[in-house]
C-alpha cells in the first residue's frame, strides 16, 4: 500500500524557517516524480514544487522561488521542503504527492494527509 | 504562466442530477488536464487525467471532455458522496496551476 506521511509543520514567526519531510513507503520511491502542494485555510489548491526521480530537475511556483528548496533522499525514501524567509501567506496545509506512474511527471495520484504550517508572530 | 478558470465557483444540486463543471485554460494545453475531488479535511483525490481518462476505481458516472482551452467534468447522476469541491489542474507547462475550485452543495 502506498503511504505518504508528512511531518515538520508547526508555528513559525515571519522570516523564520521550517523543514518539512515526507516519508514514503509501499512503492519504489526512486522511480517517481514527487511534488508539494499546499492549501491555505479555506482556500484552493496551489502547486508549490516538484522534483525528478534523481533530483536533477526541480520546478517551483514563482511565489516561493529563492525561498523554498525541494529535495529528496532516495536512500531514505524521503522528500523534503526547506522553507526559508516564511511569510504569513505561506500559512497552509502542505501535502506531499506522488505522480501517477513512474516516468510521468504528473498528475498526482497519491497524497499524504498534510501538515499544517502557520506563519504568525 | 497558464492560468485555469473554473465555473461556477459553487452551486446547489440534488441527488440524481446531471451536473457539469467547466474549466478554461488561458492558453492551449492540449489534453494535459486533471480533475480532482476534495472533501473537507481530506487530501484531493484524482478522478480524471489526460482530460478524459478515468482513474482506476473512480465510478463511471464521472466523465471528462475537452482539449485545447475548454474542458468539462460531468457527473451523470449525482450521488450523496459526490458533494465535494472539484478542482481542475493543467500540467502542460510549469508553473502548474489549479482552477479556483467548484463546490457542489446539497440543494
Interface residues (C-beta under 8 A of the other chain):
Chain A: X37 X44 X45 X46 X47 X50 X59 X60 X61 X62 X95 X100 X105 X106 X107 X108 X109 X111 X112 X113 X114
Chain B: X1 X32 X34 X36 X38 X43 X44 X45 X46 X49 X55 X87 X89 X91 X94 X95 X96 X97 X98 X99 X100 X101
